[in-house]
Amino acid sequence: MNGEAEQSDWVNELASRIEQRGASSLALALIEIVRPFGFLGSQVLVMAQPLLTGIVDDKTVQRTTTLLDNPDLLNQLSATLEGAKAE
């Protein structure tokens, strides 16, 4: 499985977990707030990664950094949550 497909699957899994918790409306609002600052947020995560060791899995931090840095993945997450919310 290539990196893009793996990241896309992770975004779908993340959307599913958000929906199960009933937080899709909140997540959609936060996505819209974070979208313009995605690159900055991803860089903050990269700098904070050593501090997060032991609290958050490194792979999760890496995936979240990629999510924040990639507008297409944010759009996919948003669309998936909106689709689940409409159902």
C-alpha positions as a Markdown table, in Angstrom:
| # | Residue | x | y | z |
|---|---|---|---|---|
| 1 | Met | 0.0 | 0.0 | 0.0 |
| 2 | Asn | 1.5 | 3.4 | -0.9 |
| 3 | Gly | 1.7 | 6.4 | 1.4 |
| 4 | Glu | -1.2 | 8.3 | -0.2 |
| 5 | Ala | -3.6 | 5.3 | 0.0 |
| 6 | Glu | -2.5 | 4.6 | 3.6 |
| 7 | Gln | -3.0 | 8.3 | 4.6 |
| 8 | Ser | -6.4 | 8.3 | 2.9 |
| 9 | Asp | -7.5 | 5.2 | 4.8 |
| 10 | Trp | -6.3 | 6.8 | 8.0 |
| 11 | Val | -8.4 | 9.9 | 7.2 |
| 12 | Asn | -11.5 | 7.7 | 6.7 |
| 13 | Glu | -10.8 | 5.8 | 9.9 |
| 14 | Leu | -10.4 | 9.2 | 11.8 |
| 15 | Ala | -13.7 | 10.4 | 10.3 |
| 16 | Ser | -15.4 | 7.2 | 11.5 |
| 17 | Arg | -14.1 | 7.6 | 15.0 |
| 18 | Ile | -15.2 | 11.3 | 15.1 |
| 19 | Glu | -18.7 | 10.3 | 13.9 |
| 20 | Gln | -18.9 | 7.5 | 16.5 |
| 21 | Arg | -18.3 | 10.0 | 19.2 |
| 22 | Gly | -20.9 | 12.3 | 17.8 |
| 23 | Ala | -18.4 | 15.1 | 17.3 |
| 24 | Ser | -18.7 | 15.6 | 13.6 |
| 25 | Ser | -20.3 | 19.1 | 13.8 |
| 26 | Leu | -17.5 | 20.2 | 16.2 |
| 27 | Ala | -14.8 | 18.6 | 14.0 |
| 28 | Leu | -16.2 | 20.3 | 10.9 |
| 29 | Ala | -16.1 | 23.7 | 12.6 |
| 30 | Leu | -12.5 | 23.1 | 13.8 |
| 31 | Ile | -11.4 | 22.0 | 10.3 |
| 32 | Glu | -12.7 | 25.3 | 8.9 |
| 33 | Ile | -10.9 | 27.3 | 11.6 |
| 34 | Val | -7.6 | 25.3 | 11.3 |
| 35 | Arg | -7.6 | 25.2 | 7.4 |
| 36 | Pro | -5.8 | 28.5 | 6.9 |
| 37 | Phe | -3.2 | 27.7 | 9.5 |
| 38 | Gly | -2.6 | 24.1 | 8.5 |
| 39 | Phe | 1.0 | 24.5 | 7.5 |
| 40 | Leu | 1.8 | 26.4 | 10.6 |
| 41 | Gly | 0.1 | 23.8 | 12.8 |
| 42 | Ser | 2.0 | 21.0 | 11.1 |
| 43 | Gln | 5.3 | 22.7 | 11.8 |
| 44 | Val | 4.4 | 23.2 | 15.4 |
| 45 | Leu | 3.7 | 19.5 | 15.7 |
| 46 | Val | 7.0 | 18.7 | 14.1 |
| 47 | Met | 8.8 | 20.9 | 16.7 |
| 48 | Ala | 6.7 | 19.5 | 19.5 |
| 49 | Gln | 7.1 | 15.8 | 18.5 |
| 50 | Pro | 10.0 | 15.2 | 21.0 |
| 51 | Leu | 7.8 | 16.5 | 23.8 |
| 52 | Leu | 4.9 | 14.3 | 22.7 |
| 53 | Thr | 7.0 | 11.1 | 22.7 |
| 54 | Gly | 5.4 | 8.7 | 25.2 |
| 55 | Ile | 2.0 | 10.5 | 25.1 |
| 56 | Val | 1.2 | 10.1 | 21.4 |
| 57 | Asp | 2.4 | 7.5 | 19.0 |
| 58 | Asp | 5.0 | 9.0 | 16.5 |
| 59 | Lys | 3.1 | 7.6 | 13.6 |
| 60 | Thr | -0.1 | 9.4 | 14.7 |
| 61 | Val | 1.9 | 12.7 | 15.0 |
| 62 | Gln | 3.3 | 12.1 | 11.5 |
| 63 | Arg | -0.1 | 11.4 | 10.0 |
| 64 | Thr | -1.6 | 14.4 | 11.7 |
| 65 | Thr | 1.2 | 16.6 | 10.4 |
| 66 | Thr | 0.6 | 15.3 | 6.9 |
| 67 | Leu | -3.2 | 15.9 | 7.3 |
| 68 | Leu | -2.7 | 19.5 | 8.4 |
| 69 | Asp | -0.2 | 20.1 | 5.7 |
| 70 | Asn | -2.3 | 18.7 | 2.9 |
| 71 | Pro | -5.5 | 20.6 | 1.9 |
| 72 | Asp | -6.7 | 17.6 | -0.1 |
| 73 | Leu | -6.7 | 15.4 | 3.0 |
| 74 | Leu | -8.5 | 18.1 | 5.0 |
| 75 | Asn | -11.1 | 18.3 | 2.2 |
| 76 | Gln | -11.5 | 14.5 | 2.3 |
| 77 | Leu | -12.0 | 14.5 | 6.0 |
| 78 | Ser | -14.5 | 17.4 | 5.8 |
| 79 | Ala | -16.4 | 15.7 | 3.0 |
| 80 | Thr | -16.5 | 12.4 | 4.8 |
| 81 | Leu | -17.8 | 14.0 | 7.9 |
| 82 | Glu | -20.4 | 16.0 | 6.0 |
| 83 | Gly | -21.5 | 12.8 | 4.2 |
| 84 | Ala | -21.8 | 11.0 | 7.6 |
| 85 | Lys | -23.7 | 13.9 | 9.1 |
| 86 | Ala | -26.2 | 14.0 | 6.2 |
| 87 | Glu | -27.1 | 10.3 | 6.8 |
